[in-house]
C-alpha cells in the first residue's frame, strides 16, 4: 500500500575535525576543537561538553587564544572573540571574504583571504585594521608562518621573508637547476618560524628538514652570534640583478640598524629522517625543539640545542597510520603538550615525552593527496547494526558499519554520532613505495553482518592505486592479490562498550580469482546454532563455510570449516583467461520452506525432496539463474551442491524499449522474503543524460520451483549504484545521478524523494552557483551507499534512511559524510532546555535554519532616553559610509543572497537591514 508523504529532515552525523588546529588547555584539562562551523569545548577525561559556539556560518579554519580570550575565524569571513570560560560571544568582525588560513604572534596577524579564484596574504598590526598585502606578485598557498621578525612563506624552491619592520621582503633560493629532477625533490612544502629568533625551518618533498639561520646582522642568543655583522654584502649597486627579493631596498632603509644579510651569507643546516614528503613543522615555545611530520605518519621531535639536531638527538612516534596535516606546540596554556591533526579526520594530544593524552576520531576519510589515486574497487555497502546498550541490553541502539580508508571499517553510533569501534583488516602500518603515489594496502571489498552485528565477515584484497602507466610487477599482483576472508565477533569490553575482534581468517589468494559477493545465510537443513558463509567468485565458483558452535567451548576446534567449492556455471574458456574482464555477479539465498530439518544422509535423498528447500539466485550481466542448494552428510563431513533450476535473461523482457539499451545488473537483494520477491538494480557507471542505456529497477518473482519472472519495473537513466532495501516494509531506495535519492514502494511508485545534500563549505557552494552555471547544474554531492536503519518498533510512519554522501566539487573533493533522513512526525523534537553553561546563547536568541546567517538586532535598554538626544540614530536606519556605487553593489549582492532563502525561514527585513549596515567591531 502507498505510504503517506511524511515530513522529513536531514541530520548530518559527521563533520570535518582537521580544518582548524584544536587547542588544549592543560590546567583545565579542556580540549577546544572545531567541527565544520561549530566550535566545541569538552573535558578530555569524561568527554563532557562544557560549551559550544554556533556563531560561524561556514567552516572554521583557525582557533587561537589572545589575551585570555578564544578567537576563531572561518570561511564565512568572520573573526569571533568569545569568553573562554563559558563561550559567550564578546565581539565579531566581518571581512566579507573567506579566511582560509591565519597565523599570529603577540602583536601581528597574517591571514590568507580568498578573492574569487585568487588568494592574497595580508598582515595587520595589533588589530585587523589597515591590513597590508604582502607578496602581491606571487601566488602562494597556506604554507606560511609568522614570528616577531618576519612572515615566512615558501614557493617551489624559494624561501620568502617579509620583514615586518621594513615592510618589504627578501628571497632565498636553493642552488638547483629549475625544472630538473633535483628541483622537484627539493621543492619546499612547509615552513615554521622560530618563536624568538630569526630562524626558519622548512621541509621538502624528499623528506629533508632544513634550518635557515644567519639571516640578520643581529646576534642570535640561542645559537651563537651571526658570522657576518658589518662585512660587505656584495655589490650594492647591482640592484637590477638582485635575486634576493628587495634586499637592497631594505638595506637602504635600515642604515646602520640591524638588518637582513645578503642571501649569499645565509646558512642552511639539514636534518634527514623522513623517507617521504614533510607535511608539517612546528617549533616549541622555547625554540629548543622542533616537531616534524610526514606522509609516512611519523612524528619526529628534534633537539636543536646541539648542532641543530641529528639522528642521535631526535625521538619519534610512529604507527599513526595517517599523514600528518598540522602540528602546534604553543606552550603557555598547553604547557609542554603538542597537538597533531591527521589527514584521516582525527587529532591527538601528546605530552613532551610523546605519550598519548587525548585522541578524537571522526568519520574516516581518505587523505587528500591520495584521493585522485584511490582504487575504484574499495566501494562497499553500508551495513546497519544493532548495538546492545549497557543499561537496556534488550533495546540497543542503531549503528552503522561504514567503509573507511586504507582498509579500515568504522562502527558509528547514530544517536550520538560517535565512532565506537574501528576495524583494521591490515593490522599493520602502511608503507610508501618508490614510484607509487599511494600506499599499497589491503582494502575491504565485501562485508556482511549476521543477526544485527553479532558476527562480521570481510573480504579484502591488495589495492593498486590508479596510475597512468601501472606496472603490475611492482607489487606482484599477477601472482598474489593477498585476498583473505576474516570473521569478526562482537565482544563486550571492560567498560561495557562492545567491540569487534578477529576470530578466524583464511587466505584465498590460491583461488586466483576475485570475489563478487559475500553473504551470511542459514540453510534450513542446519543444526542448532549453525549458519553458513557463502562466497561467490567472478568465475561462478561458490564457496561455503560452516560455523562450528563447539569452537566456543573447545578452543582446539576451528570456528569455521569450508564445506564445498562448487562451480555453479561452466563458462567459455576464452573468457577465463582474465577473470577481471568477467562482469561481477550478485547472489541471494531464499528459504523455500517454513520448517527446519536435519541434514539428509545421502545425495539421493536430498535430490528426492518434492521441492527445493533453499533457492540461490545468481545474477551476472543481464542474466539471472536459480539453483537448488542441497546438503547431505558424508561421514563426518558436510557436502553442498548447487543444482540449476531456471534461467532468465532480461533482454527477453518485453518492457524494455530495446534489448541493446539494457545495462548489467549491479545490485540484487531480497525485496520480500514471504513472497520470494527480489529487487534488481540495472545500471552502469556510464549512465547519464548522454548515455544510450536506460537504467531500471526491477521486481522479480521466484516461485516454489525456482522459476524466475519479472513483475514490474521502473526505468530511469539517472539511477546509480546507491541501493538499499527494507525487507519488512517493502521499500527500495535508489540514488540518482543528480545527487538526489528516491524511495519506491512495492509497486515501484515513488513514495518520497530527497534533494541532494548541500555542499560544504558554503563559500564553495556560492562560488559554483555564481561563477559557472554549467557546474551549478551538476550534482555537487552524490550518495555512494544507502541503508535503512533497523527499526525497534513499527510505529514510525517511515523508516529512517542513512546515506553515505561523497562530495564531487570544491576544495573538499572526495569528502564523505554520513547523513540520516528522519521522520519528524515519528520522532518529535523535544524543546531544548536553556543551559548557559553548555551553549553560548539562550534558546530565545538562537535562530534556526538559514537564520543563523542574519545577525540579531541589538536591543537598547535606554531607548526612550536615546531618542530624546540630538545624536540619536535609529539602529535600523542606514548609515552611509561608502560611495553610492559600492553601496548599490553590496545591496545587489545581499538581495541575491536573500532570493535563495526558503520562504518559510527567511529573516525579517529589520534583521537584514541591521546586518547590512552594522559597523564591524571587535
N, C-alpha and C positions, 0 to 999 in steps of 0.2 A: 504494500500500500504506500501511497505517496505521503511523505512526511511534510509537515508544515515548515515553511521557511522561517528558521529561528533568527534571533538577533545574535550576531557573532562578534567576537572581539579577538584581537591579535595580541598575544603576550610573547615578548621576546625573552627567552630564557638564557641567553648568552650575551656576552659583551667582550670588547677588547680591553685587556688589562695592561698592555705594554705600550700604549701610546704616550703615557706620561710616567716618568720615574716615580715610584712611591716614596713616601717619607716615613722614616722610622724614628720615633721619639722614645729613647731608651728609658728615661726616668719614669714615664707614664706607661711604658710597655704598650704603646699605641702605634698602630700602623695606619697611615693615610694613603689611599690609592684611588685612582680614577678608573671607572668602568664606563667607557664611551663618554657620555656627557654628565654623569653623576659622580660626585666625589663622596667616598665613604671613609669613615674613621671607626676602627674596631680594635678591640683588645686582642693581643696576639695569642694569649693562652686560652681564653674562653670563646674567642671569635664573637664576642658580644658587640653589637653595634652601638657606638656612642652617639654618633650623629651622621647625617648625610646632607649634602648640599646639592640642590637641584636647580641652580640658577642658570647654568650654561644651556644653550640651545643646540650646541654641536659638540663634537668630540673635544675633550680636554687633552691638551698636549704638554702642559707643564705644571708642576706643583713645586712650590718653594716657600720657605719661611723667611719673612722680612720683618724685623723689629718685633718679633714675637707674634706676628700675625700670619695666617695662612693665605697665600696668594695663589691663584690659579688662572690660567689663560687657555684659550682654545681656538678652534677653527671658526667659532662664531664672532671672533674679533674682540671679545670681552676679556678684561682683566678684572677679576673679582677678588676683593680682600675680605676675609672672614675672621671671626674670632676663633682661635684655636681651642678654646675651652668648650664651646657649645655649638660652633658652626654658624652663628648668626652673621648675616651679611653686613659688612660695615661700609663698603663703598664699591662702586663699579665704574669702569672706564671702557668705552666702546671705541675701537679703532675702525670699525666697519670694514675690516679686511681680515681674512683668516690669518691667525698666528700659528704657523706650523712648528716653530721651534723657538726657544728662548733660553738664554744663559745670562747669569748676573754675578756681580761681585758686591762688595759693600756699598759702592756708590754708583755703579753704572749697569746698564742693561743693553744687551744685544739680542735682537729678535729678527726672525725671518718672516716677512709679510708676503702674502700672495696677492698679486695683482693680475687677475685673469689667468693667462697661461705662463706668466713670468713671475719671478720672485726677486726680492731685494732684502739685503741685510741692513738694518738701521741700528743706530746707537743713541741712547739717551742717558743724560747725566742726572743722578739723584731721583728724578721722576721721569714720566713718559712725555714730558713737554718738550717741544722743539727737537724732534728726532733728526739725526743726521745720517744720510745714506752713505754707506761705505762700500768699497769695491764696485762702483757703479757700472764699469765696463766689463765686469767679469760675471759669468754665470756660475754661481756656487750653490751648493746644497746645504744639508743640515750639519755637515762636518765643520763646526767652528766652536770656539770656546773663548773665554774672557778671563782676565785677571786685572790687577791694578795697573799694569803697564800697557797692555795691548789686547786686541781681538785677533785671535789666530784662526786662520782658515786654510784649507788645502784644496788644490785643484790640480789634477793629473800628478806631475812630479814636483809641483811648486808648493812652497810654504809661504803664505801671505800673512803679514803682520800689520794691522792698522794700529798705529801708536796713538793712544788717547790724548797724550799731552800735546802732540804736534798736529793731530787731525789729518794724518796722511799715512801712507802705507809703504812698506818695503817688501821686496820679493826675494826669496831664496830658492834656487833651483838646484836639483840634483844633477851632477855631471854625467848625464846619459844621453844617447842619441835619440832624438824624437822619432817616434814611430817604430823603434826597434823592439825586439822581443824583450830585451832587458828593461826598456821603459815600461812595458806592460807589467812586468813583475815588480818594478819599483814604484808603481803608482800608489800614491798616498790615499789611504782610505778613511782614517780617523785621526783626531787631534785632541790634545789635552794640554792645558796651561798649568804651570806651577802656581800654587796659590799666592806665593810671596815674591819669588824671584822671576827674572826674565828668562825663563827656561820653558821649552816646549817639547812635548813628546808626540811622535807620530807613529802610525802603524801602516804597513803597506800590504800589498797583495801576496807577497812572498812569505809573510809571517814575521817580518823583522820589526822590532820596536827601536826607534831611533830617537835619541835625546839631542836636541839642538840647544847649545849653550854658547857663551861668549858672544852674546848678541849686543851688549851695550858697553859703554866705557865705564859705567858704574861698577864698583866691586861687588862680587857675589859672596855673601856672608856664609852661604851653606857649602859651596864647592870651591872656595878659594877665589882669589881675585882674577879678573879677566887678564888675558895675555897681552892685550893691547889697550892703552889708555889714550896717549896723545900722539901716537905714531901716525904717519901719513896713511890716509885711506885710499891712496891711488890718485889717479889724475882726475881732480875735481872739475877740470874744465871740459872733460869729455862727457857732457850731460846728454848728448844726443844718443850715445851708445850705452846709456845706463840700462843694465839688465836687472837691477835691484829695485825695481819699482820707482819710487820717488825719493831715493836715498839722498841725492844731492840737495833737493829742496828741503828735506828735513835737516840736513847738516847746516844749511844757511840759517834756518830758523833757530836751531839750538845754540849756535855760537860756541861759547866755552862751557856751557852746561852739559851734564851727562846726556849722551845721545846714542843712537844706534851705531853700531860698527858696520863697515862695508861688508857686503855678503861674502867676500873672499876670505874674511877673517873669522867667520862663524865656524864653530867646532861642532862635529857630529860624533856621537858615540852610539854604536849599535849593540843591540841585545837580541838574540835569535833563539826562540824556544818553540813558537807556534809553527806547525807544519803547513798551515794554510793561511787564509786571509785573517788579518787582525781586524776585528769589528768594533771594539770599544776600548777606551783608555780612560783612566781617572787617577789623579794624584790624591794622596791622603791630605788631610788638612795641615799637617806639619810639613808636608813635602818630602818626607824621608822615604816614602814607599810609593810605588806605582802599581796599579792594578791594570791588567790587560786581559782581554777575552777574545776568542777566535771562533771561526766556523766549526772547529772540531769539538766545541763545547767544553773547553777547559779554561778555568780562571787561574791566572798566574799573578802572584804578589812578588814584586821585585823590591829588593833592598837597595836604595840608591846612596846609602852613606859610604859605600866603599867602591870607588871606581865605577859608579853608575850601574851597579848591579852585575849580574852574570849568572851562570848556571849554578854556582855554589851559593849564591845569595838570593835564591828565589824558592818559593814554595808554591804548590798548585793544588787546586781542587778539580778533579776530573769527574767523568761519568755524569755530566749534566744532561747529556743526550739531546742537546739543542744548541744551535748557535747563540752566542751571547749578543744581545742587542745594545744595552746600555749599562753603565756602571756608575755608581755615585757613592762617594765617601765624604760627606760634608762635615763630619765631626760636629762639635757643638752639641746640638740636641740628640744626635745619634751616637756621640762619643766615638769609639773605635770601630763601629759596625759599618758594613758596606751593604748596599742594596744592588742587586743584579736582576735585570729583566732578560728573559729568554724569548726567542722568536716564536716559540710554540705557545704563546699566550699564557705565560706564567712568570712569577717573580719569586725571589727568595732573599732573605736577610741573613747575613753571616757576621760573626764577630771577628775580632782581629786575628784569631787563630784559625780562621776559615771553618768554623764549626757552625752547623745549621741552627739558626734561631727561629726562623719562621719561613713557611713556604705556602704559596697560594697558587692554586691551579684553576685555569679557565678552560673553556672548550678548546680542545687540542686543534691547532692549526698547522698546516704545512708551512715551514719557514718561507718567507717571501722570496728569497733568492732561488729556491728550488721549485716554486710553483710552476714556472714555464716548462720544467723538465719532468713533472710528475707523470708517472705511468698511468695510462688510462685503465689498466686492469684492476686498480685498487678500489673501485666503487662497489659498495655493498649496501644491503638494505638496513633500515633502522629496525631494531628488534624491541618490542615492548616487553618489559619485565614487571614483576611484582616483588617489591622488597618487603620483607616481614619486619614490622615495627617492634621496638623493644617493649613498649607498653602494651600494645594490642597486636600480637603476632597474627591473629586470625584476620585482621583487616588489611594491614600492609599499606603500601603507598606505591603510586605509579612511578616507574622509572623507565629509562630508555638505554639501550646499548647502542652507542654511536661509534662509527669508524673514526679513528684518529689519524695521526701522521706517523710515518716511519714504523708501521707495523703495530701500532697501539690501538686498543679499544678502551672506551670510557663508559662508565655507568653513571648516568645523570639522574638525580632525583628531581622530579618535575615540580614538586611543591615548593622547594627552596632554590632549585636551580644549581645545587651543589654537585661537585664531582665526588662521588662516594667511593669509586674504585677505578683503578686503571689496570688494564691487562696488556702485557707486552709479550708478543709471541717470539721476539728475538732473544730476550733475556741477556742481551749484551749491548755494548756501546757501538754505535755506528762508526765506520772507518771511511775516510775520504781516500779516493784512488786518483792517481795521476791520469789526466785526460778524460775524466768522467765528471760532469758538472754536479752531480748529486750523489749521495752515498748509496751504496748497494746494500739494501736491507730486504728482509722478507716482509711482504705485505699481505694482509688478510684479504682474501678474495671472496670467501664464502663463510657464513656463520649462521648458526641456528640455535634456538633455545628450546628447552623441554620443560613443560609444566610451569610456566611463569618465571623460568630462570633458575631452577634448581641445578640444571646442567647446561653447559655450553659446549659447542664443538666448533672449531675453527679450522679452515683450510688455508694455508699460506704458501706462497711461492716467492722465490727471489725476484725482485722487481728491477727491471732495467730502466734507467731514465730515458726519456725521449731525446734522441740526438739526431742530427742531420746525417752523419756518417757513423752508424753504430757498428762496432766490431764485436761480434759475439764472442770472439776468442778472448776478449778482455776479462770475462768472468766465467768462461767455461759453460755458458748457458746451453750449448748444444749437447752436453753430456750430463749435466746435473743442474736441475732447476731448484733443488733444495726444497721440494714440496713436502709438506708434512701435515698430518692431522693431529690435533691436540684436543683433548677433552678437559674441561674445567668444571669443578664442582664448587657450589656456593657453601661456604663455611661461615660460622659466626665467630667474630673476633672477641678479644677480651673486653672491649668497651661496648659490646652488644651490636656493633656495626658489622653487617655481612660483607664478605669479600669473596672473590673467586681465586682459587688456586688450581694449578695444573695437576692433573691426576695421572694421565697416561698420554703418550704420544707415539705416533708411528710414522716412519718415513715412507713417502710414496714416490720418491724420485725414480725408482726402478720401473715404474709403470710407463715412463717416457711419454706421458700424455697429460694435458691439463684437465682439471675438473671443471664441470659446468654447473652442477647443482649439488646441494647438500641438505639433507633433511633428517630430522628425528621422526620416528614413527613406531607405533606399537601394533604389531601384527596380531590379528585375532587368535592365532594359534601360538600363543606365547605364555610361558609360565608366569606366575605371580611375581611382580617386581621387575620383570624384564622388559626391555624395549630395544629398538634397533636404530642404528645409524646407517643411512643409505647415501652412497656417493655415486654420482653419475659423471662419467668421463666424456670427453668430446667424441671419442671413437665408439660410443654407445656401450661401453662396458659399465656394469652396475656392480658395485662392491657393497657388501653388507657386513656390519659388525654387530655382535650381540652383547648386551650388557650382562655381566655376571654378578648377581646380587650377593653371592657368597664372598666376593672380594672385600666387602665392608668389614667382615669379621675375620677372614683368613687372608692375611697380608701376602701370603706366598702365591695367591692366585691373581691372574691378570684381570683387571676390571672390564676390559673389552677384548673380545675374541672375534677375529674375522671368520665368518662362516661361508662366504662364497664370493666369487668373482665371475660374473656371468656376462657373456656377450649377448646383449639384447637384440642387436640387429647387425646383420652382415653388410658391410659397406663395400663400395668399389675399391679394389686395392690401389688404384691410382690416386684416390683421394686420401689414402692413409700415409702417403709419403711425407706429408707435412700436416700434422694434426691441427696446427694453428689455423689452417685455412677452413677447417670444418666449422660450421655455424654452431654456436653454443646451444646446448639443449637444456630443457627445463623438465622437471619431474615433480609429480604429485602422487600421493598414495591415498586411496579411498578404501574405507571399510565397507564391505558389501554384505555384512551380516550384523545382526544385533546381539548375538551371543558370542562368548569366547569358549574355545575348546582346546583340548590338548593336541600336541603335535602328532600327526599320523606317523606310523612306524615305517611305512614303505612309500615309494613314489607312486605306485599304482593306486594306493588308497587315496592319496592326495588328488590325483587326476580324476578319480571316480566320483568326486563330490558333485552334486547336482548343479551347483552354480559357484562361480569364483567367490572366495571369501575375502579376498583382498585384490583390488584392481590398481595397477600402476599405469599412469598415463605419462608418456614421454612426448614432448613437443620439440621438433627440430625443423628449422626453416619455416615452411608453411604446412608441414605435415604433423599430424597427431596420430599416435599409435598407443593402443591399450594392451596390457599384459595381465595375465593371471599369475599372481605371486603365490606359489605353493611352497610348503615347508614339510619336511619329514625328518625323522630321526634315523640316523645311520650309525648304529653302535653308540659311541659316546659323543658323536659329532652331529651338529645340525646342518642340514643341507637346504639350499634355496635354489629355486629355478623360476624363470620368468617365461611363461608360455604366451605367444602372441594371440590376441583375440580379434582386434579390429583396427583398421587404419582409415584415416580420413584426411584428405588434402583440401585446404581452404580454397584452392584455386577452382574447385568444383562447386563452390557455393555461389548460387545464382544472385545473391545480394550484392556481390561486387560488380562494379561497372565494367571492369576489365581485369582478367586474370594477371596481366602484366603489372598492374599497379598494386599488387599485394606485397607488403613488406613481410619480413620474417617475424615469427613470434618471439617477443622479447621477454615477456613475463607470463607466468601461468600459476594460478593459485586456486584454492578451493573457495567457491563462492557460497555454496550452501551444502553442508555435509549431509543433511537429512534427505535432500532431493538429488544428491550427486550432481550438483551443478558446478562447473568450472568457469573461471573468468580468465580470458586470454587477452593480452595486450599485444597488438601488432604494430610495431613502429621500428624505425631505424634512426641512426644518427643524422641522416641526410634529410629527414622530413622537415618541411617548412613550406613557405609560400611558393618558392621556386622549384619545389620537388614534384616529380611526376607521380610519386607514390602517394597513396592515401592511407593514413593510419586507421586503425579500427580497434574498438573494444568489443569483444565477443563474449557471449554466454553460451557455453557448450554443455549439453546434457550427456550423461553417461548412464546407460540402463544397466540392469542386473547382469546382462550377458557381456557387458563391456563395449557395447556399440556406441559410437560417438556421433552426435548430431548437433549442429549449431542451432540455437534457439532464437537469438536476437543479436543485433549488433548496432553499434554507434560508430559512424565513420567521420573522421576528422583528420586533417593533415597537420594539425598542431599538437598532436599527442607526443609526450616524451616518455622516458623510461621510469619516471617517478610514478610509483604504483603502490596501492595499498587496498586491502580487502578486509572488511569487518565480517567475520563468519557468522555471528549470531544476529546481526542487524540487517544483513543483506545489502550492504553499501560498498561502493567501489569509488576510490579517489584516484584521480589521474592528474599529473602535472601537465601544463600546457607550455608551448614554446614562447608565449608572450609573458611568462612568469606567473600566470595565474594558476589556480587549482580548482578542479571541478569534481563534484561528488555526484554519483549516479545511484539510483535505487535498483531494485531487482529487474525492472522493466527497462533499464538503461535510460530513464528520464532524468534530466538534470534536477537534482534536489537543491544544491547550493553551489555557488561559485565565489571564490575568494580572489580578490585582486592581488597583484604581486606585492611582495614585501618591500617597503620603501628602502631606497638605497642609503647607506651610511658611508661617510659622513654627509651631512645635509648640504654642505657647500658644494660637494661634487654633484649632488642631485640638481642644484640650481645651475651649475655651470653647464651640465649636459642639456638642460631644458632651454637655456638661453643661447649658447654658442652654436650647437649643432642640432638642428631639428631632426635630422635623419637618425642620429643616435638616440634622441629623446623618444622616437617611436619604437626603438628596440627595447627588449627586456633588459633592465639593469640587474635584476636578480632572478634566479630560476630555482625551482625546487629540484633537489637532487634525489631525495628519498622521502617517502611518506609512510606513516604508521598510525593506525587507530589505537588509542590508548585502551588498556584493559579496564572495563567498567566494573566498579564494585557493586553497582545496582543498575536496574533497568529503568530507573525513574527519570533520568535525563532524557530530554526530547531528542537531543542529537549528541552522539559520542564525540569526545574531544579528538582532534586530529593534530598530530605532530608532523612537522616538516623540517627537513634539513635543507637550508637555502644557501646557495652559492652566489657570491657577488661577481658580476660579469663586467662591470665598468668601475672606473675611478681608481684612486690610489690604493684601495684595499682589494684589488682584483684577486679573486681566488679565496676570499674570506668566506668561512662557513658559519652560519648562525642557526640556532635551534629556536623555532617558533612553534607556538601551540595555538590553534583556533579553538576557543572555548564557547560554550553555550551560556550566554549571560542569564537567560531565564532559569536555567537549571542550577546555576551557581551564582546566586546573587552576591553582590559585593557588599560586605558589611561596612557601616560607617566607621571611618578610621578615628581612633582615639587621639585626642590632642596631647602631644608629649613634646614639650620644648627641648628635652634633653636628647631626643632621638632625631628630630627634624629641626631645621633652622627656621621654619616658618610654621605658623599655626594653620589649621585646616581652612579657616576662612580666608587666609591670604593666599592659599595655593590655587593657582589656575590649573586647568586640566586641558589635555589635548594640545592644540596649537596656541592656546592662550599663554603658554609659558614664554612665548616669544614677545609678548606685549608687557611692557613694564607697567606696574600699577601706578595710579595717580596718587601723589603724595597728599596726605591729609594734614591740614594745618589746625592746630589746636586753637589758636587765637585768630581765627579767620575774620571775625567781625571787627576786631581791633585793626587788623591789617588793611581791611577795606577802607577804613577811615583815613589812613595815612596817604600822603601825596605820592609816595614812591611805590605804592602797591601795584603790582602787576599780576593779573589773574594767571594761575598756573596753566590754564587751558588755552590762553591766547598765545599766538605765535610771536616769538621774538626773533626778528630777522638779524642774523649775524653774518649772513653770506650775501653774495651778489644774487640778483634775481635769477640769473641763468642757472647757477648752482642749486638754488632752492628748488627751481622747477624740475631739474634733473632728479633731485632727491625725492620730490613728491611723485614723479612718474615712476621711479623705482619702487617706492613704498606702495603705491596703488597697484602696481603689477604684482607685488607680493600678496597684497590683500585679496586680489582676484583669485588666488589659489586656495584661500581658506574655504573649508566647508561651511555651508550656511548655518548649520546648527551650532557651530563653535567659534564663529567669528567674534573678535573682541569688539567692545563698544567703541564708538567714534572718539569719546573723550580719552580713552586709554591710548588709542592710536595717535591722536594729536599730541598727547603728552610725551609719547615715545619719540615722535619725530622732532620735536622742538625742545627737548630737555637737554640742558647743557651737561656734557660729561664731566664727572668729578671722580676723584679717587681719594 
